[in-house]
Amino acid sequence: MKIKALLVSGGAGFIGSNFIELLLASCEIQQVVNLDLLTYAGNPENTRSFSDHPAYTFVKGDICDRPLVDELFRSFDFDGVVHFAAESHVDNSIAGPETFIRTNVNGTFTLLDVARNHWMDKPFSAKAGMEHRRFLHISTDEVYGSLGKTGLFTEQTPYAPNSPYSASKAASDMIVRSYFHTYGMNVVTTNCSNNYGPHQHDEKLIPTIIRNALYGKPIPIYGDGLNVRDWLYVKDHCEGILLSYDKGKSGETYNIGGKNERTNLHIARYICELLDKKKPLAGKSYAEQITFVSDRPGHDRRYAIDASKIENELGWKAGESFESGIDKTIDYYLKRYQ
């Protein structure tokens, strides 16, 4: 795939940095601009592997800063946007929802509206030579709410967000949808299941389990630990994003999931089992550190994604099983935390 200039928002974060790494390694690209405010979720260390690449430019800035975003579009003449930048931790959204509304809703609107003004003359009429410019919006399966013991989220599942985080993402999804139906803008949305892998923020479940195990601290598990998530290795997710950007149909949504449903308690026990082999303790198991804590307010019971649309229409397939992906992830964090 050939790309002239691409704007990636939130490219110093977990998934965004993995995406830029894949992009630079697998595509013929003249310029990728990473716009990231470097809040708690953005880490310059995540970009170390490509920071000196001649096609890469980093800009520290806020996606809500319309003059800045407009100037970047003028300077680089982007032919695409891949929008990762978002506040994403549910616990943080419960404690301080205002930031999530600002970044996830207002920030998405700003990027989208600036792109529309640069790429389109009027509704359903792109400027000459800009007919194929595309805005890809990264969302989450949490917008669909909670599943029972059976069933899967599809692209037709009604939205039912249950936290300020998922509500803010649902709102941003609807804004993107409206720009397709009202203006005919070339947009694609992807909704993913829980990601894991290199560069994930320490606050997330899997890094927390590994870090606390290694440091001899309690491994906190909410409630009874039987909440179920569908786990997706981040590099598989990035392959799906790139494919959706390249081959996805305008106005469509693609769900990307790993078909790896696991309870939080199973994940904690399995990681402890692998750590017992990779870095054994004297006379005991890391699993003894597992501790049950009060459940999170509004904690969704189960998420699981049906990825058959992106598999059948675009040919995507996850390359990692949960077992192979978690093995690689533990090796990464063993180096990071030691």
N, C-alpha and C positions, 0 to 999 in steps of 0.2 A: 504494500500500500504506500502511495506517495502522498505526503502532507506538506503544504507550504508553511503554514503557521498555525499552531494550536495553542489555545489558552486552557490550562489546567488549573482549576481553583482547588486549593487545599492539597497541593502536591507534596507538601512536607509531612502530611499525615500518614497514617498507616496504609490505607488502600491506595491513596494517591501516589505515594512514593514508589510503591510496587508497580503501579501502572506506568509511571514515567520510565522506570527502569526497563520494563517490557517494551514500551513504545520506542525508546532509543535503540534498543537491541534488535528489534524486529521490523522496523519501518524505515522507509526513506523519507526523512523529515528534515526540513530546513531550519525550523525554529519551534521550540516548545517553551512557552512562558509559564512559569509556576507562580501563581499569585496566592500568597499565604500570609496570614497575619501573625503566624507563629504564636498562637495562644497555647494553652496547656497541651493541646492535641497535636500541634505541629512541632516537629523536631528537626533542626538542620542536619543532625546526624543521620537521619533517614535518607538524605539525598547525597551522602558522601560518595556512593559508587558512581554517580553520574554528574556531580557538581562541576567538574572540569570539562564536560563534553561540549564541543564547539557549538552544538545546536541548542544548548540549554541556557535559559536565562531565569534567574530568580528575582521576583519583585515582592518585597514585604509590603503588604497592604491589605485593606479591608474590602471585601466584596460589596459592602454597603456604601462604599465611597464612590458615588457615581462619577464625579469628575475624574478620579483616577482610572476607573474602568473604561470610561470614554476615551481617555488619553491613550490607554494601552491599545484599544481597538484602532485608533488613528495611527499609532506608531507602527503596529505590527500587521494590521490588515488581516486579522484572523479569519481563516476559512473554517474554523470549528472551535467549539467549546466543549470540554468534558468537565462537568461540575460536581466535584467531590465535597467542597468546603461545607462543613456543617458541624454544629454541636451535636454530639451523638450519645452521651452517656445518660441512661435513664435516671440514675440516682441524682445526677447533677440537675436534670430537668425538673425533678421533684423539688429540689432545694431552691432552684433559681430559674423559673421558667422564662423570665423576660428575655434573657440572652438567647434562648432557643428560638423565640419568635423573631427576634431581631435578625439573627444570622440566617436561620433556615427559611424563613418566609420573606423578609425584606431583602436579604442578600440574594436569594434566588430571583426575586422580581427584578432587582437592579441589573444583574447579569443578563437576564433574559431580555429586558426592555432595551438595554444598550445594544445588544446583538441585533434585535429587531430593527432599531433605528439605523444601524450601519448596513444591514443586509437587504432591507426591503424598502421599496418606494411607497407602497400602500398595501392594504390587506390583499393577500393572495397574488402579489406581484413583487418578485425579487428584483433587485437592481441587476443590470446587465452584468453577466459573468459571475453572479453570486447565487445562482439557482440551486447549487448543491451544498451551500454552507449549512452546517448542522450544529444543533445544540443537544448534547446528550446529558441527561440529568440522572444522577445516581441516587436511588432511594433504598428503601428497606422493606422487609416483609412485615415489620411491626405495624405498618399502616393498616393491615388487615385485621388486627386485633388478635384474639386468642382462639385456637382450635380446641375441639374436644379430643377424645382419644383416637378418633379416626378422621380421615379426610386430609386434603392438601390445599394450600393456597394456590389458586390459578389467577391468571390475569383478569378474570371476570369476578373474582371474589369481592363482595362489597367492602368498602372501607369501614373500619370500626376501631380507630385508634384509642388506646386506653391510658396513655401517659402524655404529659406535655411534649416530650420528645417526639413520640410517634404522631401526635396531632400536628406538630409543626412540620414534620415531613409530609404528612398527608396534605396539608395546606399547600406546600410547595409543589407537590405532584399535580394538584388541581390547577395551580397557576400555569404550569408548563402545558398541561392539557388544553387550557383555555387559549393559549397562544397558537396552538395548532388549529383549533376549531374557529377562532375569531379572525386570526391573521393569516392562516395558512403557513405558519412558520415551520421549518423543517426541524422537528424535535423528536427525540426518542427518549424513553424512560426505562431504566432497569431497576428492578427490585430484587434485592439479594437476601439470602439467609445469613446467619451469623458467620462472620469471617474469623479466621485465626491464621497465624503465621508470623514471619519476620516483621519487625517494626511496630507491632501492636502496642498500644499504650498500656502502661503498667496497671492501670485501674481495671482493665477488662478481666473477665473470669479466668481464662487460661493463663495469662501471665501472672495473675495474682496467685493462682494455685502453685505454679512453679516457683515463683519468688518466695512465697511464704514457706513452702516446703524446704527450700534450700537454706533459708535463714532461720529455720527452727521456730517459726511463728505459727499460730493457729491458722488453718485453712478455712476461711468462712464460707459456708454454704447456706443460702437462704432457705427458710422454711424446712420442708421435709426433703429437699434436694431432688424432687421428682419432676420439676419443671423440665420440659423437653424442648430442645432446639435442634434445628437442622444445620449442621456445620459444613462450611465451605472453605477450602484452603485458598488463601488470598490470591495466589498466582493463578489458580483456575478461574477465580472471579475476574481477574484482570484480562485474561484471555477472552472471557465472555463479553466484557465491556468493549474491548477493541473490536471484536467481531460485530457487536451491535452497532458501534459507530460506523464501521465500514459497510456492513451488509443489511443492517436493520431497516425496516420499512418506516417511513416517516409517519409520525402520529401514533406509533405502536408502543406497547409496553412489553418487556421481556423479563420474566422471572428467572433468576439464576440461583440454583440451589444445589447442594452437594449430595442429596439423598443419604445423609448421614445423621439420622435422628439419634440423639443420646440424651439421657438425663444429666443434669448438672452433677449429681452424685456419682454416676458412672464415670463421667469425665475426670472428676477428682480422684477416684480410686484407680482409674487406669493410668493417669499421669504418675501417681504415687508408685504404682507397680513398675512402670518403666524407670522411674528415678531410682527405685530399689536396685535395679540392675545396672544402670548407668553410673550412679554415684551412691553406692550403698552406705547406709548408716550402720554403726556397730550395735548389733543385737536388737534392732527394732525396725519398723517400717514407717515410711513417711505418712502412711494412711492414719497413723495414730494422732496426727495433727489435725485431722478433719474435725471441724467444729460447726454445729448448726446454730445459726443466728436468726433473729426475728425476720420474718419475711418482708420483702419490699412492698410498699403500698401499690395496689393495682398491678401486681405481678402476673403477667400473662402466663397461662399454664403450658401451652404448647404452640410452637410454630413449626411448620413444615411446608416446603415449596414443591410444587409440580413444575419442573423445568422442561417439560416435553415440548413446549412451543419453541424455545431457543434451540433445543436439540434437533427437532424435526425441520424447522424452517431455516436455521442458520448453520446447523452442523456442529454446534458446540457440544463438548462432553467433558465432564470433570476428569482430570488426569490422576488425582490423588484420592485414595480411600481415606477415611478418617485415621486409620492406623498408620498408614504411610506418612500422611501429612503431619500428624501429631509427633511422630518420631523425629521428623526434620525440625519441627518447631521446638521441641525440647532441646535438641542439640544447639539450636540458635540461642536459646535463653540460657543454657548452661554456660556458653561463652560470655554472654552479656552480663550475667549476674555474678560470675566468678571474677 
